[in-house]
Amino acid sequence: MAGTRWSHVAILGDRPKGLTEASINAAASGNNILITGVTGKIIKVWKLFCVFNAAVNIKWIDGATDLTGVKNMLANGSITLDLDGDPWFTTSDGNDFILNLSGAVQSSGRIYYTQDRT
């Protein structure tokens, strides 16, 4: 239509700057600390991917508090959480960000996060 102007606005929330990257290399049954907590700071996980070499149940934990229920992963199953404007997980002040594995299964990937003052 003549004279019509179209515009598109996408609102994605606060986009983080300066993400810290770390490898995910966990294989022990039980709690595997992916990011060590620091007193006075919270961890925000913005992106991650992880591949599990065998069938295993997993959950993400904030210190001692479950962030998710148990997820059943198949052999060579994977999880990808991409940047969407909001953090996927946020820990409490000083808490570790943990991947809990129900068995000793190699779990490999990469995590992108910020660790900021509360």
C-alpha positions in Angstrom: 0.0 0.0 0.0 1.3 3.4 -0.9 2.5 5.4 2.0 2.4 2.5 4.5 5.4 2.2 6.8 6.2 -1.1 8.4 8.4 -1.5 11.4 9.5 -4.4 13.5 10.6 -4.3 17.1 12.0 -7.3 19.0 12.3 -7.0 22.7 14.7 -9.6 24.2 15.3 -8.2 27.6 18.7 -7.3 28.9 21.4 -8.7 26.6 24.5 -9.6 28.5 27.9 -8.1 27.6 31.1 -9.9 28.2 30.0 -13.5 28.7 32.5 -15.8 30.4 33.0 -19.1 28.8 33.9 -22.5 30.4 34.0 -26.0 29.2 31.6 -28.6 30.6 33.6 -31.8 31.4 31.7 -33.8 34.0 31.7 -37.5 34.5 31.1 -38.2 38.2 27.9 -39.6 39.5 26.2 -37.0 41.7 27.0 -33.2 41.8 29.5 -31.8 39.4 30.3 -28.1 39.9 30.3 -26.3 36.6 30.7 -22.8 38.0 32.1 -22.1 41.5 30.1 -19.5 43.4 31.6 -16.4 44.9 30.3 -14.7 48.0 28.4 -11.5 47.1 27.8 -12.6 43.5 25.1 -14.5 41.6 25.7 -16.6 38.5 23.5 -16.2 35.4 23.7 -18.9 32.8 22.9 -17.4 29.4 23.8 -20.2 27.0 25.0 -23.7 27.1 25.2 -27.0 25.2 26.0 -30.4 26.6 26.2 -33.9 25.1 25.7 -37.1 27.3 27.6 -40.2 26.2 25.2 -42.7 27.7 21.7 -42.7 29.2 21.6 -40.7 32.4 19.2 -38.6 34.5 20.3 -35.0 35.1 19.2 -31.9 36.9 20.6 -28.4 37.3 21.2 -27.2 40.9 21.8 -23.9 42.6 24.0 -24.8 45.6 21.6 -27.3 47.3 18.4 -26.1 45.6 17.1 -27.9 42.5 16.6 -25.5 39.6 14.9 -28.2 37.5 13.3 -31.5 37.9 15.0 -34.6 36.7 15.6 -34.8 32.9 16.0 -38.2 31.3 18.7 -38.1 28.7 19.3 -40.9 26.1 22.7 -42.0 25.0 24.3 -39.3 22.9 21.4 -37.0 23.9 22.1 -33.3 24.1 20.8 -30.0 25.5 21.2 -26.6 23.8 20.0 -23.5 25.6 20.6 -20.4 23.4 20.6 -16.7 24.3 17.0 -15.4 24.4 17.4 -12.2 26.4 16.8 -13.7 29.8 19.2 -16.0 31.7 18.2 -19.7 31.7 19.4 -20.1 35.3 20.2 -17.8 38.1 21.9 -18.9 41.3 21.6 -17.4 44.8 24.3 -15.3 46.3 27.6 -17.3 46.5 26.1 -20.6 45.3 27.7 -23.0 42.8 26.0 -23.9 39.6 25.9 -27.7 39.5 25.1 -30.4 37.0 23.8 -33.5 38.9 24.3 -36.9 37.1 22.5 -40.1 38.2 25.5 -42.1 37.0 29.1 -41.8 36.0 28.5 -40.6 32.4 30.8 -38.4 30.4 29.0 -35.1 29.8 30.7 -32.5 27.6 30.0 -29.1 26.2 30.3 -25.4 26.8 28.7 -22.9 29.1 28.4 -19.1 28.8 27.6 -17.1 31.9 28.0 -13.9 33.9 28.9 -13.6 37.6 27.8 -10.3 39.0 27.2 -8.5 42.3 23.8 -9.2 43.8 
